[in-house]
Amino acid sequence: MKEMRRDSYLLLAALLVVGCSANDSIGDTFINDPATKVYKAGFEGIFPEGQETRTYFDDALKLHWNAGDHLSIFKTTLNQEYKFNGSEGATSGEFSLVGSGGSDGASLPADYAVYPYSTGTSISSSGEITLSLPSVQKYVEGSFGPGANTMVAVTKDKEDDFLAFKNVGGYLVLKLYGSGSVKSVTLAGNNGEKIAGKAVVSVSYGSDPVTVMDDSASGTIMVNCGEGVALASTAAQAKSFWFVVPPVTFSGGFTFTITGSNGATIKKSTSKSRTITRNVQNSMSAIEVDLSKEIIEFKDHDLESVLVMAFDTDGDGSLSVQEAESVRSSEDLKSAFGDIKSFTSFDELSFFTGFSGSMSYLCSELFRGWEKLESVTLPDNIKELKYGAFYGCASLKEVRMPDSVTSLGNYLFKGCSGIKSIVIPLGVETIGYGVFEDCSELRDVRLPDSVTEIYSTAFKGCSSLESIDLPANLTSIGEHAFQSCESLLQVTIPKSIEVIPSYCFYNCVSLKAMDIPDSVTSIGEAAFSYCSALLDITIPSGVTSIGKWAFHHCTGLSSIALIPETPPEGGQAMFDDTNNCDIYIPSGTFDLYRLKDAYWSGYDSRLKETK
């Protein structure tokens, strides 16, 4: 291993294309050590689009080095790092070798240089340079940022001392004016063109460099504006945002995503094909944007596109909070959706607060059949959720309802098999027909004390529901309300309930305990049929009727206790298939029960008077 000589480069460039600006110049480079080879360097200017001769953009924008600039020099395939030791803004200065330079690499036919330096930059023995083009470029007023403008240079041969630096990329300049402050601007081709990251640059003496992007390269470049760039109010004072882009044709146009310091996001797109040519500046006409208003950032971009098309009143390609608030009814939303049901989330519905007065509801079947919808956040002023608004949203996991909601329409969440937990707002008084029917993953539901009625089939088929606290003010439960809640272990029925309706707990195969309150007067048809895990049951004194099949096929029962002195009206097969367990009745009532009717007489062998 040979000891590497520490070389110092003094770059006497009047105008250099490496730091903040772009201009046309040629400068001399030489090494202080007279025993070492002396280089001269040339730097090419940038052509404004449509002009054939080199032009200075502005004499005040002379190019300069930045303090701490680094570059690579390849005398062999070894990447040697050189650091600029001069002051910020200098047009000449000394570059010195960083470290010892390492061991020798393979020989090269000429000497090569690359700006900026990176440890990942390498060169093949044939002179192909592998490097990374920056995906994040720093904003500098009136120019590209430090390190953004990649350059390569090569001598004619080993005897030559002239490094002809060539710019690798071209330049796309976006000009913005209006209101607000820009935090960042991101460029992306509409057809996913590769514009940043790993690339191979072929460079040969006397020719322009040719760049080929790697398959792993990125499709975006972001100009980072730090704390933000305040926009001027007129086009004449528009701020320029420079993007250094490898030669590329945006065949389907490109899109700028402009993010304000307040988080607002605006997209500006063109669908026209545009070619970025190496070393050519492409400037766009000034565009007015309003970043002072709050722009809604949608998680589902397909949904965003639909809503922007329908409600973007100022034509800026985005939807603001103000524009969302101007939508006056959920029917307008439904009309905008049309037949499209593939959206995945709509938490941004919370911004649509214009549904007021008589329109403060979600209309019937608004999201019906949106099988991919996972989450929704409702606006704070919504009061009523109408019939089937979320019917069949099989992937729905979370719905955030405000306290303003007072009514849940029939079949509201029917078939929403992804919901595991839900909190019903305080103020809701009724749980409509089939509201949670077939919500097979629902495990936790919290009913407020305001609920007084649960309608038929409200929780039918909630096969994962293990427990539910019924509010103390509940006065009515509908038929089939908890049918086939196959995981339900226990339920406490409040003392305000008088009727346990037909099929109310039918096929609740895990239900082990049931305390029927003294307020109950009637047990409906098949109310507890096929509750095969039920261990015992006590029928309170106020019960006057028991429907047919009421406890049919409760095969786990070990005893049935009846408190009424007067036998209730019986029903067909009300205690059939109940493990032939004893039926306890009050002392002295055997004949009353046995002779009550044909239904009771069928159980005379099981009737046992309590002592």
ROBA-48460 format. One line per field, with one value per residue (C-alpha): x, y, z; residue in three letters; residue number from 1. Coordinates in steps of 0.5 Angstrom, whole numbers. Each point is the difference from the previous one (the first is absolute). Last residue first. Layout:
residues N
east	c(X/...)
north	c(Y/...)
up	c(Z/...)
code	c(ALA/...)
pos	c(NUM/...)
end
This chain:
residues 611
east	c(-182/0/-5/3/-3/4/-5/-5/3/-5/-5/3/-1/-7/-3/0/-1/7/2/-6/0/8/-2/1/7/3/2/7/1/5/5/-2/6/-4/-2/-7/-2/-4/-2/-7/-1/-3/-4/3/-1/-3/5/5/7/2/7/3/6/6/0/5/-4/-4/-3/-7/0/-5/-3/-7/-1/0/-5/-2/7/-1/3/7/2/7/5/5/7/-1/5/-5/-3/-4/-7/1/-6/-3/-6/-1/1/-5/-1/7/1/3/6/3/7/3/6/4/-1/5/-5/-4/-4/-7/2/-6/-4/-6/0/2/-6/0/7/1/4/6/2/7/3/5/4/-1/5/-6/-4/-4/-7/2/-6/-4/-6/0/3/-4/0/8/1/5/4/2/7/2/5/3/-1/4/-6/-4/-5/-6/2/-6/-4/-6/0/4/-4/2/7/2/4/5/2/7/1/6/1/-2/3/-6/-4/-5/-6/3/-6/-5/-6/2/4/-4/1/7/2/6/4/1/7/2/5/2/-3/2/-6/-4/-6/-5/3/-6/-5/-6/3/4/-3/3/6/3/5/4/1/7/-1/6/1/-4/2/-7/-3/-6/-5/3/-5/-5/-6/2/5/-3/3/6/3/7/2/1/6/0/5/1/-4/2/-7/-3/-7/-4/4/-6/-5/-5/2/5/-4/0/-4/-6/5/7/4/6/5/3/7/-1/-1/7/0/-2/4/1/-4/-2/-8/0/-7/-1/4/-2/-7/1/4/-6/-5/4/-2/3/7/2/4/4/2/2/5/3/0/6/1/0/-7/-3/-6/3/-7/-1/7/3/-4/1/8/0/-4/5/6/-3/4/-3/4/-5/3/-1/1/6/3/-3/3/2/4/6/1/5/8/3/8/4/7/-3/-7/-6/-6/-7/-6/-7/-4/2/-1/-1/-1/-1/1/-1/4/1/7/-3/1/0/-1/2/-2/3/-2/-2/6/5/6/6/7/2/-4/3/-6/0/-6/0/-4/-5/1/-3/-5/-3/-1/6/1/3/5/0/4/4/-2/2/-1/-2/1/-4/0/5/6/0/-1/7/0/4/4/4/6/1/6/7/3/-5/-5/-5/-4/-3/-6/-3/-4/-5/-4/-3/-7/-6/-5/-2/7/1/3/-1/0/1/-2/-3/-3/-6/-3/1/6/3/6/2/6/2/8/4/5/7/3/7/7/5/7/6/7/1/5/-4/-5/-5/-2/-7/-5/-7/-5/-6/-4/-4/6/-1/-7/-3/-1/-4/-1/4/-5/4/-1/-3/0/8/3/4/6/3/5/2/7/2/4/-7/-1/-3/-4/-3/5/-3/4/-5/3/4/7/3/7/2/1/-2/5/-3/0/6/-1/-4/0/4/-5/-4/4/0/-4/3/-4/-4/-6/-2/-7/2/7/5/2/-3/0/3/-2/4/-5/5/-1/6/2/-7/-2/-6/-3/-1/-3/1/-1/-4/3/-3/-4/-1/-7/1/1/-6/-2/6/-1/3/-3/-6/-6/-6/1/5/7/4/7/6/6/7/6/7/4/8/3/4/7/-1/-5/-5/-4/-4/-7/-1/-7/-6/-6/-8/-5/-4/-1/0/6/3/0/7/1/7/3/7/0/6/0/4/3/2/5/-3/5/0/-3)
north	c(-54/1/-4/-4/0/-5/-5/5/3/-2/3/7/0/-3/5/2/-7/-1/7/1/-7/1/6/-1/1/5/-3/-3/-3/-6/-1/-5/3/6/-3/2/6/4/-5/3/6/1/6/1/-4/4/0/2/-1/-5/-4/-4/-4/-3/3/-2/-2/6/-3/4/5/4/-5/3/6/1/4/3/2/4/-5/0/-6/-3/-3/-5/-2/3/-3/-2/6/-3/3/6/5/-6/3/6/0/5/4/2/5/-5/0/-6/-2/-4/-4/-4/3/-4/-3/7/-4/4/6/5/-6/3/6/0/5/4/4/5/-4/-1/-6/-2/-4/-6/-4/3/-4/-3/7/-4/4/6/4/-5/3/7/3/5/4/2/5/-4/-1/-7/-2/-5/-6/-5/3/-4/-3/7/-4/4/6/5/-6/3/7/2/6/4/2/7/-4/-1/-7/-2/-6/-4/-7/2/-5/-3/7/-5/5/6/5/-5/4/6/1/6/5/3/6/-3/-2/-8/-2/-6/-5/-6/2/-4/-4/7/-5/5/6/5/-5/4/7/2/7/5/2/6/-3/-2/-7/-2/-7/-5/-7/0/-5/-3/6/-3/5/6/5/-5/4/7/2/6/6/3/6/-3/-3/-7/-4/-6/-6/-6/0/-6/-3/7/-4/6/6/5/-5/5/7/2/5/8/2/2/5/-1/-4/5/-3/-4/0/-7/-3/0/-7/-3/-6/-6/3/-6/2/4/0/7/3/7/-1/-3/6/4/-4/1/7/8/-1/7/-3/-4/6/4/-6/0/-5/0/1/8/0/5/-4/-7/-3/-6/-1/1/-5/-5/1/0/-7/-3/3/-3/3/6/7/5/7/6/7/4/-5/4/-1/4/-3/3/-2/-6/0/-6/1/-4/-3/-7/0/-1/-2/1/-3/3/-2/6/0/4/-3/4/-2/4/-2/7/1/-1/-7/1/-7/1/-5/-2/-1/-7/-1/4/-1/0/3/0/5/6/3/7/4/7/5/5/7/2/-5/4/-1/-3/-6/-2/-5/-5/-2/-5/1/-8/-1/-7/-4/-6/-7/-3/-5/-7/-2/4/7/0/7/2/5/5/-2/3/-5/-6/0/-6/2/-6/2/-2/6/5/1/-7/1/-2/1/7/2/3/6/2/7/2/4/6/6/3/4/1/-1/-6/-2/-7/-1/-6/-1/-5/-5/-3/7/-1/2/0/-2/2/-3/-5/-5/-5/1/4/3/-2/4/-1/4/-1/7/-2/1/7/2/2/7/7/-1/-6/-6/-7/-6/-6/-6/1/-4/-6/-2/-5/2/-3/1/-7/-2/1/6/1/5/-3/4/6/6/6/0/-5/0/-5/-1/-4/-7/-3/-4/-5/3/2/0/6/7/2/4/5/3/8/5/7/6/3/4/0/1/-4/1/-5/-7/-4/-8/-5/-7/-6/-5/-6/-2/3/8/0/7/1/7/3/7/2/7/1/2/5/2/7/2/7/0/-3/-5/-1/-2/-6/-1/-4/3/-4/-2/4/-3/-1/1/-5/0/-1/-2/0/-5/0/-7/0/2/7/-1/6/-4/4/1/6/2/0/3/0/1/-4/2/-3/-5/-4/4/4/7/4/-7/0/-7/-1/-7/-3/-7/-5/-5/-7/-5/-6/-7)
up	c(102/-8/-4/-5/-7/-5/0/-1/-7/-5/5/-1/-8/1/4/8/2/2/2/5/2/3/3/7/1/-6/-6/-2/-7/1/-6/-6/-3/-3/-7/1/5/-4/-4/-2/4/7/4/6/6/6/6/-4/2/-5/0/-6/2/-3/-7/-5/-5/-1/-6/1/5/-3/-5/0/4/8/3/7/2/7/4/-3/-4/2/-5/1/-4/-7/-4/-6/-1/-5/1/5/-3/-4/0/5/8/3/7/1/6/4/-3/-5/2/-5/0/-4/-7/-5/-5/-1/-5/2/5/-3/-4/3/4/8/2/6/0/5/5/-5/-3/2/-6/1/-5/-7/-5/-4/-1/-4/1/5/-3/-3/2/3/7/4/6/0/6/4/-6/-3/1/-5/0/-4/-7/-5/-4/-1/-4/2/4/-2/-3/3/3/6/4/6/-2/4/5/-5/-4/0/-5/0/-3/-7/-5/-3/-1/-3/2/3/-1/-2/2/4/6/3/5/-2/4/3/-6/-2/1/-5/0/-4/-7/-6/-1/-2/-3/3/2/0/-1/2/2/6/3/5/-3/3/5/-6/-4/-1/-5/0/-3/-6/-5/-1/-2/-1/2/2/-1/1/2/3/4/4/4/-4/3/2/-7/0/-1/-4/0/-4/-7/-4/-1/-2/-1/4/1/-1/1/3/1/6/4/1/-6/4/4/-2/-5/-1/5/-6/4/3/-6/0/3/-6/-1/-5/-7/-5/0/-6/-3/1/5/-2/1/7/2/-2/3/7/-1/1/-3/2/6/-5/-4/6/2/-6/-6/-5/-7/0/-4/5/1/1/2/-5/-3/6/4/-6/1/7/0/-4/4/6/6/-2/2/1/-2/6/-4/0/-5/-6/-6/-6/-6/-3/-7/0/-1/-4/1/-5/3/-2/-3/4/-5/1/-2/2/6/4/8/6/6/7/7/6/6/3/-3/-7/-4/-8/-3/-7/-6/-6/-8/-2/-4/5/-5/4/1/7/4/4/3/1/4/-2/4/-4/1/-7/1/6/7/2/4/6/0/6/6/-5/-7/-2/-7/-1/-6/-1/-5/4/-3/1/-7/-1/-4/-6/-1/-6/1/-6/-5/-1/5/3/5/1/6/4/5/7/3/-4/-6/-2/-4/4/-6/3/2/7/2/8/3/7/6/-5/4/-1/-5/-8/-4/-3/-5/-2/-3/-3/-1/-4/3/-1/-1/-3/3/-5/4/-4/2/-6/1/3/-6/-2/7/3/4/3/3/5/1/7/4/3/-2/-7/-2/1/8/2/2/2/-4/2/-5/-1/-6/2/-3/-5/-5/-6/-2/-3/7/3/5/7/3/7/4/-3/-2/-4/-5/-4/-3/-5/-3/-6/-2/7/4/6/7/4/8/4/-1/6/3/-4/-6/0/-4/0/-3/-5/-2/8/2/7/2/-3/3/-5/1/-4/0/-4/-3/-2/-7/-2/-1/3/3/4/3/6/2/7/-1/-6/-7/-5/-6/-2/1/0/-7/-2/-4/-4/-7/-4/-7/-3/4/1/7/4/-1/6/0/-1/5/-2/4/0/3/3/1/6/1/0/7/-1/-4/-6/-2/-5/-2/-5/1/-2/6/5/7/7/0/-5/-7/1/-2/0/1/3/4/4/1/6/-1/6/-3/1/3/-4/2)
code	c(LYS/THR/GLU/LYS/LEU/ARG/SER/ASP/TYR/GLY/SER/TRP/TYR/ALA/ASP/LYS/LEU/ARG/TYR/LEU/ASP/PHE/THR/GLY/SER/PRO/ILE/TYR/ILE/ASP/CYS/ASN/ASN/THR/ASP/ASP/PHE/MET/ALA/GLN/GLY/GLY/GLU/PRO/PRO/THR/GLU/PRO/ILE/LEU/ALA/ILE/SER/SER/LEU/GLY/THR/CYS/HIS/HIS/PHE/ALA/TRP/LYS/GLY/ILE/SER/THR/VAL/GLY/SER/PRO/ILE/THR/ILE/ASP/LEU/LEU/ALA/SER/CYS/TYR/SER/PHE/ALA/ALA/GLU/GLY/ILE/SER/THR/VAL/SER/ASP/PRO/ILE/ASP/MET/ALA/LYS/LEU/SER/VAL/CYS/ASN/TYR/PHE/CYS/TYR/SER/PRO/ILE/VAL/GLU/ILE/SER/LYS/PRO/ILE/THR/VAL/GLN/LEU/LEU/SER/GLU/CYS/SER/GLN/PHE/ALA/HIS/GLU/GLY/ILE/SER/THR/LEU/ASN/ALA/PRO/LEU/ASP/ILE/SER/GLU/LEU/SER/SER/CYS/GLY/LYS/PHE/ALA/THR/SER/TYR/ILE/GLU/THR/VAL/SER/ASP/PRO/LEU/ARG/VAL/ASP/ARG/LEU/GLU/SER/CYS/ASP/GLU/PHE/VAL/GLY/TYR/GLY/ILE/THR/GLU/VAL/GLY/LEU/PRO/ILE/VAL/ILE/SER/LYS/ILE/GLY/SER/CYS/GLY/LYS/PHE/LEU/TYR/ASN/GLY/LEU/SER/THR/VAL/SER/ASP/PRO/MET/ARG/VAL/GLU/LYS/LEU/SER/ALA/CYS/GLY/TYR/PHE/ALA/GLY/TYR/LYS/LEU/GLU/LYS/ILE/ASN/ASP/PRO/LEU/THR/VAL/SER/GLU/LEU/LYS/GLU/TRP/GLY/ARG/PHE/LEU/GLU/SER/CYS/LEU/TYR/SER/MET/SER/GLY/SER/PHE/GLY/THR/PHE/PHE/SER/LEU/GLU/ASP/PHE/SER/THR/PHE/SER/LYS/ILE/ASP/GLY/PHE/ALA/SER/LYS/LEU/ASP/GLU/SER/SER/ARG/VAL/SER/GLU/ALA/GLU/GLN/VAL/SER/LEU/SER/GLY/ASP/GLY/ASP/THR/ASP/PHE/ALA/MET/VAL/LEU/VAL/SER/GLU/LEU/ASP/HIS/ASP/LYS/PHE/GLU/ILE/ILE/GLU/LYS/SER/LEU/ASP/VAL/GLU/ILE/ALA/SER/MET/SER/ASN/GLN/VAL/ASN/ARG/THR/ILE/THR/ARG/SER/LYS/SER/THR/SER/LYS/LYS/ILE/THR/ALA/GLY/ASN/SER/GLY/THR/ILE/THR/PHE/THR/PHE/GLY/GLY/SER/PHE/THR/VAL/PRO/PRO/VAL/VAL/PHE/TRP/PHE/SER/LYS/ALA/GLN/ALA/ALA/THR/SER/ALA/LEU/ALA/VAL/GLY/GLU/GLY/CYS/ASN/VAL/MET/ILE/THR/GLY/SER/ALA/SER/ASP/ASP/MET/VAL/THR/VAL/PRO/ASP/SER/GLY/TYR/SER/VAL/SER/VAL/VAL/ALA/LYS/GLY/ALA/ILE/LYS/GLU/GLY/ASN/ASN/GLY/ALA/LEU/THR/VAL/SER/LYS/VAL/SER/GLY/SER/GLY/TYR/LEU/LYS/LEU/VAL/LEU/TYR/GLY/GLY/VAL/ASN/LYS/PHE/ALA/LEU/PHE/ASP/ASP/GLU/LYS/ASP/LYS/THR/VAL/ALA/VAL/MET/THR/ASN/ALA/GLY/PRO/GLY/PHE/SER/GLY/GLU/VAL/TYR/LYS/GLN/VAL/SER/PRO/LEU/SER/LEU/THR/ILE/GLU/GLY/SER/SER/SER/ILE/SER/THR/GLY/THR/SER/TYR/PRO/TYR/VAL/ALA/TYR/ASP/ALA/PRO/LEU/SER/ALA/GLY/ASP/SER/GLY/GLY/SER/GLY/VAL/LEU/SER/PHE/GLU/GLY/SER/THR/ALA/GLY/GLU/SER/GLY/ASN/PHE/LYS/TYR/GLU/GLN/ASN/LEU/THR/THR/LYS/PHE/ILE/SER/LEU/HIS/ASP/GLY/ALA/ASN/TRP/HIS/LEU/LYS/LEU/ALA/ASP/ASP/PHE/TYR/THR/ARG/THR/GLU/GLN/GLY/GLU/PRO/PHE/ILE/GLY/GLU/PHE/GLY/ALA/LYS/TYR/VAL/LYS/THR/ALA/PRO/ASP/ASN/ILE/PHE/THR/ASP/GLY/ILE/SER/ASP/ASN/ALA/SER/CYS/GLY/VAL/VAL/LEU/LEU/ALA/ALA/LEU/LEU/LEU/TYR/SER/ASP/ARG/ARG/MET/GLU/LYS/MET)
pos	c(611/610/609/608/607/606/605/604/603/602/601/600/599/598/597/596/595/594/593/592/591/590/589/588/587/586/585/584/583/582/581/580/579/578/577/576/575/574/573/572/571/570/569/568/567/566/565/564/563/562/561/560/559/558/557/556/555/554/553/552/551/550/549/548/547/546/545/544/543/542/541/540/539/538/537/536/535/534/533/532/531/530/529/528/527/526/525/524/523/522/521/520/519/518/517/516/515/514/513/512/511/510/509/508/507/506/505/504/503/502/501/500/499/498/497/496/495/494/493/492/491/490/489/488/487/486/485/484/483/482/481/480/479/478/477/476/475/474/473/472/471/470/469/468/467/466/465/464/463/462/461/460/459/458/457/456/455/454/453/452/451/450/449/448/447/446/445/444/443/442/441/440/439/438/437/436/435/434/433/432/431/430/429/428/427/426/425/424/423/422/421/420/419/418/417/416/415/414/413/412/411/410/409/408/407/406/405/404/403/402/401/400/399/398/397/396/395/394/393/392/391/390/389/388/387/386/385/384/383/382/381/380/379/378/377/376/375/374/373/372/371/370/369/368/367/366/365/364/363/362/361/360/359/358/357/356/355/354/353/352/351/350/349/348/347/346/345/344/343/342/341/340/339/338/337/336/335/334/333/332/331/330/329/328/327/326/325/324/323/322/321/320/319/318/317/316/315/314/313/312/311/310/309/308/307/306/305/304/303/302/301/300/299/298/297/296/295/294/293/292/291/290/289/288/287/286/285/284/283/282/281/280/279/278/277/276/275/274/273/272/271/270/269/268/267/266/265/264/263/262/261/260/259/258/257/256/255/254/253/252/251/250/249/248/247/246/245/244/243/242/241/240/239/238/237/236/235/234/233/232/231/230/229/228/227/226/225/224/223/222/221/220/219/218/217/216/215/214/213/212/211/210/209/208/207/206/205/204/203/202/201/200/199/198/197/196/195/194/193/192/191/190/189/188/187/186/185/184/183/182/181/180/179/178/177/176/175/174/173/172/171/170/169/168/167/166/165/164/163/162/161/160/159/158/157/156/155/154/153/152/151/150/149/148/147/146/145/144/143/142/141/140/139/138/137/136/135/134/133/132/131/130/129/128/127/126/125/124/123/122/121/120/119/118/117/116/115/114/113/112/111/110/109/108/107/106/105/104/103/102/101/100/99/98/97/96/95/94/93/92/91/90/89/88/87/86/85/84/83/82/81/80/79/78/77/76/75/74/73/72/71/70/69/68/67/66/65/64/63/62/61/60/59/58/57/56/55/54/53/52/51/50/49/48/47/46/45/44/43/42/41/40/39/38/37/36/35/34/33/32/31/30/29/28/27/26/25/24/23/22/21/20/19/18/17/16/15/14/13/12/11/10/9/8/7/6/5/4/3/2/1)
end
